[in-house]
Each structure stands twice: as structure tokens, then as C-alpha cells.
Amino acid sequence: MEFNFSWKRVAFLLVFLVIFALMGGFTPPFQGQEVEMLSRRATRAWITCILMFVTGAAMTTVVDHWVGMMPPSNWRPLYMILGILLMVVATVWYRAMLAGWAQQTPA
């Protein structure tokens, strides 16, 4: 597995990370609320969402994987599909956490 840090790929990586930041992905869904029992589990789930999205963005943009000797084949399309899938799952999971915390807040 190789990393290709061309300016276009790094720009796409930064675009993905900015989109996730604008969605609020880098702020905890339970920010400003009293969290006693679930703080460790909620923090772990939130950090897992961040790691999933960043890993998916990196897989989609900067990873190249050549396999074989003659002729080598590039597995980049597979990494792109898996990276997009990871980003979608992380986004859906983060939105589900936001909805869950919004329902738990007292009126």
C-alpha cells in the first residue's frame, strides 16, 4: 500500500474533512449536556465516528495499492468504494447519535 500525496488528492482529502467539520462531526453530539453514566461510551462512539470518517476519506483520496508482479493491478477502485462506504456509515452513525441525544434532552 502506498500513499500518493499529489496536490489534487490532498485537496480532495481536505474538502472531505471540511465537509465533515461543517456537519459538526468534530464536535461531540452531547456537548453542553449533563452526561454522567454514558460519558465514556458516548465519547468512544463519537471518536470511533471521527476515525471512521478520516480513515474513509484517506482511503478514498490518497491510498494506492498495487498487487502482483507482471502486470501489477491497482486496487484503488476497491479502496475508493470502501472509503466512501466508511464515510457514509460514519455520517449516518453521527446523525443517529445527534438524534438520540436530542431526544434525551429535557424540555
C-alpha positions as CSV (number, residue, x, y, z in Angstrom):
1,M,0.0,0.0,0.0
2,E,1.3,3.4,-1.0
3,F,0.3,6.9,-0.2
4,N,0.2,9.4,-3.1
5,F,0.1,12.9,-1.8
6,S,-0.4,14.8,-5.0
7,W,-1.9,18.3,-4.7
8,K,-5.3,17.1,-6.1
9,R,-5.6,14.2,-3.7
10,V,-4.7,16.3,-0.7
11,A,-7.2,18.9,-1.8
12,F,-10.0,16.3,-2.0
13,L,-9.0,15.0,1.4
14,L,-9.2,18.5,2.9
15,V,-12.6,19.0,1.2
16,F,-13.9,15.8,2.8
17,L,-12.6,16.9,6.2
18,V,-14.1,20.4,5.9
19,I,-17.5,18.9,4.9
20,F,-17.4,16.7,8.0
21,A,-16.4,19.6,10.2
22,L,-19.2,21.8,8.7
23,M,-21.7,18.9,9.6
24,G,-20.4,19.2,13.1
25,G,-18.6,15.9,13.1
26,F,-15.7,17.1,15.1
27,T,-17.9,18.4,18.0
28,P,-19.3,15.9,20.4
29,P,-23.1,15.3,20.0
30,F,-23.6,15.6,23.7
31,Q,-21.8,18.9,24.1
32,G,-23.3,21.2,26.8
33,Q,-25.4,18.4,28.3
34,E,-25.1,16.6,31.6
35,V,-23.6,13.3,30.9
36,E,-22.8,11.1,33.8
37,M,-23.3,7.4,33.1
38,L,-22.8,7.4,29.4
39,S,-19.9,9.8,29.0
40,R,-17.3,7.1,28.4
41,R,-19.4,5.1,26.0
42,A,-20.6,8.2,24.1
43,T,-17.1,9.6,23.8
44,R,-15.8,6.3,22.5
45,A,-18.6,6.2,19.9
46,W,-18.0,9.7,18.8
47,I,-14.2,9.2,18.5
48,T,-15.0,6.0,16.5
49,C,-17.1,8.0,14.1
50,I,-14.3,10.5,13.6
51,L,-11.8,7.8,13.0
52,M,-14.1,6.0,10.6
53,F,-14.7,9.2,8.6
54,V,-11.0,10.2,8.5
55,T,-9.9,6.7,7.5
56,G,-12.6,6.6,4.8
57,A,-11.5,10.0,3.4
58,A,-7.9,8.9,3.4
59,M,-8.7,5.6,1.7
60,T,-10.7,7.4,-0.9
61,T,-8.1,10.1,-1.7
62,V,-4.5,9.3,-1.0
63,V,-4.2,5.4,-0.9
64,D,-2.8,3.4,-3.9
65,H,-2.4,-0.3,-3.6
66,W,-0.6,-2.2,-6.4
67,V,-0.8,-6.0,-6.3
68,G,1.1,-8.5,-8.4
69,M,4.3,-8.7,-10.4
70,M,3.5,-8.9,-14.1
71,P,1.5,-6.8,-14.8
72,P,0.6,-5.3,-11.4
73,S,-3.0,-4.4,-10.8
74,N,-4.2,-1.4,-8.9
75,W,-6.8,-1.9,-6.2
76,R,-7.5,1.8,-5.9
77,P,-11.1,1.4,-7.0
78,L,-11.8,-1.1,-4.2
79,Y,-10.2,1.3,-1.7
80,M,-12.4,4.2,-3.0
81,I,-15.6,2.1,-2.7
82,L,-14.7,1.0,0.8
83,G,-13.6,4.6,1.8
84,I,-16.9,6.0,0.6
85,L,-18.8,3.3,2.5
86,L,-16.9,4.2,5.7
87,M,-17.6,7.9,5.3
88,V,-21.3,7.2,4.7
89,V,-21.6,4.9,7.7
90,A,-19.7,7.4,9.9
91,T,-22.0,10.2,8.8
92,V,-25.2,8.1,9.4
93,W,-24.0,7.0,12.8
94,Y,-23.1,10.5,13.8
95,R,-26.5,11.8,12.7
96,A,-28.1,8.9,14.7
97,M,-26.1,9.9,17.8
98,L,-27.3,13.5,17.4
99,A,-30.9,12.5,17.1
100,G,-30.6,10.2,20.1
101,W,-29.1,13.0,22.3
102,A,-31.7,15.5,21.0
103,Q,-34.4,13.1,22.2
104,Q,-32.8,12.7,25.7
105,T,-32.6,16.4,26.5
106,P,-35.3,17.5,28.9
107,A,-37.7,20.2,27.7
